[in-house]
Amino acid sequence: MDIWLSIMTLTRIKCCQIWKRVIPLKRVNTNPEQHFTQPPARYSRSNAHQDFGRNGVGRPSTHAPTIETIQKRYYVKLVSKRFEPTELGEIVNALIVEFFPDIVNVKFTAENGSKTG
């Protein structure tokens, strides 16, 4: 058993010496600060209008009724002038994403809107 340990120790020392020559190791300074990520900002009414226009979804005349509809159906609520999804909105969104992925694809929606109008 002693012989085995001495062979392993020598082998380990030899390997370490070889690796030090082949790959010089550099000490890296670490800064142990904790960082928290922030979720994306919620949409305000004007952000939603701008995003609709930027992505080519609908016409400006349809943006306000669309926003009113999602509020009336209680998919979102206004909190501090920002839209927050309700539990119902999150459930409906999950179902639509699962079963109708093309509908929530912005490019698909914009292309179909331009074809029909």
N, C-alpha and C positions, 0 to 999 in steps of 0.2 A: 504494500500500500504506500509506503514511504517513497519507493522508487517511482511509482505512478504520479504522485504529487510533485515530485521534483522534476519529472519530465514535463508535466503539464505547466508548471511554473516557468521553466526554461523556455518552453514553446511559446507561452504567452508573452514573455519578455522579448523574445526574438521577433514575434509578430508585431508587437508594438513598436519596436525599433525600426523594422522595415516600413511600417505604415507612416511613421514620423518622417522618414526620408522621402517616401513617395508622395505623400499628401501632407504638406505642412499645415498644421492646425492653427487656426487663429481664434483668439479669444473674442467673444462677442458680448458686448454689454447689453444687458436686458434692463428694461424699465418696467417694474411690476405694477403698472397702473391699470386699473380696471376701466374699460370703456363700454358704454352702452349704446346700442344702435337705436335710432329713432325711426318710428314707422313713417311712411310717406304722409305728407300733409293731406288732410281731408279737403274735398272740394267745397268751395263756396259757390254761390249762384253764378257769379261772373266767371270763375274758373271753369265751371261746367260748360257755360256758353262758349268760352274761348276754345276749350278742348274739342267740343263738337265741331266748331268751325275749322280748327287746325287739322282735324282728322277727316274732314269732309263728310261728316255724318249729318244727314238731314239738311234742312234749310234754316236760316235764322228764324223764320216764322214758326218752325216746329220745335225749336229748342225749349221755349218757355212752357208750352203744353206738355212736353215730355217730362220736364222737371216737376210740374204740378201733378202729373199722373203718378209718378213714383212716390210723391208725398201723400197723395190721397189714398193710395193703396197701402200706405204705411210700410213701404220698403225702406225708406229713409226718414230721418227727422232732423230738423235744424237745431243744432246746439252751438251757441256762440257764433252764429252766422256761418257755420260749417255743417255739411251733411254728414250724418253718422248713420250707418246701416242699423236697422232694427233686427231683432232675432228673425222675424218673418223675412226680411230682405235677404239676410244671409242664407236662410234655407232655400228661398226661391232662386237666388243666385247659384247656389251649389247645384240645384237640380237642373237649371238651364245650362250651366257649364258642362254638366255630365251628359245630358241628353241632346242638347242643341248647341254644340261647340261653335258652329259656323255663325250663329246669331250673335254671340258675344265677341266674335272676331271683328275688330274695328275695320280692317281692310275689306273684309267680305261685306259688311254692312254698308260701308261707304260706296263700294262698287255697285251693289244692288240699288242703292239710292240714286246713283247717277244714271243707271240703266233705265229705271222706271220714270225718272223725272226729267 
